[in-house]
């Protein structure tokens, strides 16, 4: 009976070890030019001044990001605006900064923050319930998100 328990244990442990190693394996597969995560760090002041306004902007044919991403339970979640406010206060901005980092791989074009709202023909992923807000990688708002992901610090 003991050998069966050992075999079953191995059958559980080996896949778990593989899954634990998977992120580092994927990182090794990315070309150096696609990811400079070690050199990029996310700047709060740039986020507050440039990135948060992207979440508040209304685009033709789309709801503002803040409309859905404050009430949903998806990886990109934003703090609701205070009643009557058009922007977030300092505490809310700091919370947003922490929350949005969940969908960012610093220095990587593969960051969900960059791919999810981008049109598929421009390199975005296949779906986004709120539609594809950015038709190309030349969109100024998409470029703002990219600048932040790649460590931009200038406001």
URNORZI-V406608 format. One record per residue. N is the residue number from 1. RES is the residue in one letter. SS is DSSP state (H for helix, E for strand, L for the rest). Layout:
# URNORZI-V406608
n->{N,N}
res->{RES,RES}
ss->{SS,SS}
This chain:
# URNORZI-V406608
n->{1,2,3,4,5,6,7,8,9,10,11,12,13,14,15,16,17,18,19,20,21,22,23,24,25,26,27,28,29,30,31,32,33,34,35,36,37,38,39,40,41,42,43,44,45,46,47,48,49,50,51,52,53,54,55,56,57,58,59,60,61,62,63,64,65,66,67,68,69,70,71,72,73,74,75,76,77,78,79,80,81,82,83,84,85,86,87,88,89,90,91,92,93,94,95,96,97,98,99,100,101,102,103,104,105,106,107,108,109,110,111,112,113,114,115,116,117,118,119,120,121,122,123,124,125,126,127,128,129,130,131,132,133,134,135,136,137,138,139,140,141,142,143,144,145,146,147,148,149,150,151,152,153,154,155}
res->{X,X,X,X,X,X,X,X,X,X,X,X,X,X,X,X,X,X,X,X,X,X,X,X,X,X,X,X,X,X,X,X,X,X,X,X,X,X,X,X,X,X,X,X,X,X,X,X,X,X,X,X,X,X,X,X,X,X,X,X,X,X,X,X,X,X,X,X,X,X,X,X,X,X,X,X,X,X,X,X,X,X,X,X,X,X,X,X,X,X,X,X,X,X,X,X,X,X,X,X,X,X,X,X,X,X,X,X,X,X,X,X,X,X,X,X,X,X,X,X,X,X,X,X,X,X,X,X,X,X,X,X,X,X,X,X,X,X,X,X,X,X,X,X,X,X,X,X,X,X,X,X,X,X,X}
ss->{L,H,H,H,H,H,H,H,H,H,H,H,H,H,H,H,H,H,H,H,H,H,H,H,H,H,H,H,H,L,L,H,H,H,E,L,L,L,L,L,L,L,L,H,H,H,H,H,H,H,H,H,H,H,H,H,L,L,L,L,L,L,L,L,H,H,H,H,H,L,L,L,L,L,L,L,L,L,L,L,L,L,L,L,L,L,L,L,L,H,H,H,H,H,H,H,H,H,H,H,H,H,H,L,L,L,L,E,L,L,L,H,H,H,H,L,L,E,L,H,H,H,L,L,L,L,L,L,L,L,L,L,L,E,L,L,L,L,L,H,H,H,H,H,H,H,H,H,H,L,L,L,L,L,L}
